Each structure stands twice: as C-alpha cells, then as structure tokens.
Amino acid sequence: MPTLPWTTVNAPAPDSRAFVMASRFEVRSFRDVPRFFLRSLAAWKQVKGAYGATLVAQPLKRTFWTLSAWDDKRALYTYAKTEPHRSIMTGLRSTTSGSVFTFWELPASQLPLDWADARRRLAEQERADATGARGPSDAGPGTA
C-alpha cells in the first residue's frame, strides 16, 4: 500500500485550531488507477497552504485516501479552487465510482492526524450520506 506519510508543511501557531478534511475516492477500473495516482501526486505538491497532509493509495482495491489539516475552511477552499488541483479533480471525476468527504476541527496541538480516527469519521459520513441523515461534516465545504 503506497503511503505518503504525514508531511508537516506549515507549523501552526500555538493554541490555534486546525480545519481537517479526510476523503476517500474509489476508482472505476484498474485501468484508471495509475492516472488517478499520478494526478493525485501532482495535486499533493500543491498543499503549500496546509499545516500538513498524507495520502494512502490502495491500488489493488482501487481506493485512495487523503487527510489534511488547514488553518481554516477558507484555506482549504483556496487550495481546492487553485490550479492545478481544480483541473486535476475535475478531470478525474469521470474515473471515480464514489467518494466520501468529511470535515472537522480540532486543536492544532493534536497534529499530526491519526488515520484510524479519519477512517472512522469517513465511515460515519458514508453511512449518513447513504441514509440522507445529517452527517458529521454537514458544516464542511462539500466536495473540495
């Protein structure tokens, strides 16, 4: 399982909070896995505005996971709307069979983030999305 470990990009100020996003993408076919992975790496290089980020690729399961922490929601929005991330994600939409996003805040002193907690939160969000219930990330920015 290729993993880009947690990389601290910007150190948060003492006593600050972090806005966190976790995502999971499922790719439609094995044929799309290399393209999705390579494009994800290109977007990864752009996380300069984050406190930190990590990526897990499970190519045999056609699944990719991201986890990142930001100063605030606006910083995440800026990243999502900035090239090349914007075009990369738009271009990859047709290759995905599903995606889940979840968002939360925590004290920045709790960074780096824990994958077990992020996966639990993503599973909760996926259940909420499937039932139409309000999920944990309803206050988040949607599909970033």
N, C-alpha and C positions, 0 to 999 in steps of 0.2 A: 504494500500500500504506500505509494509515494506521498510523502508529507513534507510540506514546507513548514518547519517549526515556527512557533511564535517568534515573531520578529518585532522588537520594540523600535518604532520609527521616531516617535517624539515622546519625551518624558512628560507626563502630566504634572501640573503644578501640585504642590502639597495640598491636601484636603479638597481636591477637585473631584468632580464626578465624571464618569465615562458613559457615553451612549453606545450601546453594544448592538451589533447586528450579527445574527447567525443565519446561514442559508444552506439549503440542500438542493442540488439540481440532479435530476435523473435524465440521462441522455437516451434518446430513442433507440439507437443501434450502436453496435460495437464500431461500426464504420465511422461514427461521429466522435468517438472518444478522443482520438489524437487531436482533432481540430479543436474540440472543446478544451482539452487540457492546455494546448499551446496558446490558445487565445486567453485562457484564464491566467497563464503566466504573464502575458502582456499586460493584462489589467492589474495584476499583482504589483508590477513595477511602479504603478501609479499611486500606491497608497501612502504617498508622502504626507498627507494631511492627517493620518491616523495616529493614534497612540501606539497601535500595534495590530498585527494580523497574522493569521495562519490559514493554511489550505490543506485539505486532505483529499486525495484522489483515490477512488476505488475503481480502477478501470474495468476489472472483471465484473463488477456489479453495475457499471455504467453510472456511477454516482460520484458527485463532487460536493464537498462541504467547505464553507468559508466561515470564518469567525473573525470579527474585527471590532476594535474599540475606537471611539472618536470623542472629540471634545464635546460635541453636541450634535443634535439632529441636522442642523444646518451644514456642518462639516461633512456629514455622510451624504446629504443631498448634493452638495457641491461635487463630491467625488463621483457620485452616480451620474451626474449630468455632464461631466467633463470628458472630453476626448482623451484617450481612445476608449475609455470604459463604456461610454454611451453607445458608440457604434459597435463595439465588440458584443455587448449584451443584446443589442437589437439584432445583430447578425446571427447570434446563436439561438435566438428564441425558437426558430423552427427545428432545432436539433433536440430540444428538450421535450420530455414526455410529462414532466411535472417539476414543480419547485415549491419550496416552503421557505418562508422568511419569518423571523421573529426578532423582536427588539426589546431591550430592557435597559435600565440604568443601574449603576452601582458605584460605590466609592472607587475612585481610580487606584486607591491603595490595594485593591483586590486583583489588580492586573499582575501577571498575565492571566488570561482566562482559562477555564477548565473545560475540556471537550465533553466530559461526562455531563456537566450541567447544561451545556449548549445543546447536546443531543436530546436530553430530557425535555428541554424547552421547545425544541423543534418538533418532537413527537406530540407534545401537548398542543402546539399550534396546528399541526396537521389534523389532529382529532377535531379541534374546534372548527377548522376550515371545512372539514368533511360534513359536520353536522350543522353548519351555519351559525354556530354559537359564537358569542363574543370570545375571542381568544386573547391570550396574554399580550399579543403585540398590536392590538387594535389601535393603540395610540401611536404606533410606529408609522414610518413613511410609506408603507405599501411595498411594492416590488421595486427595490432600488436597483 
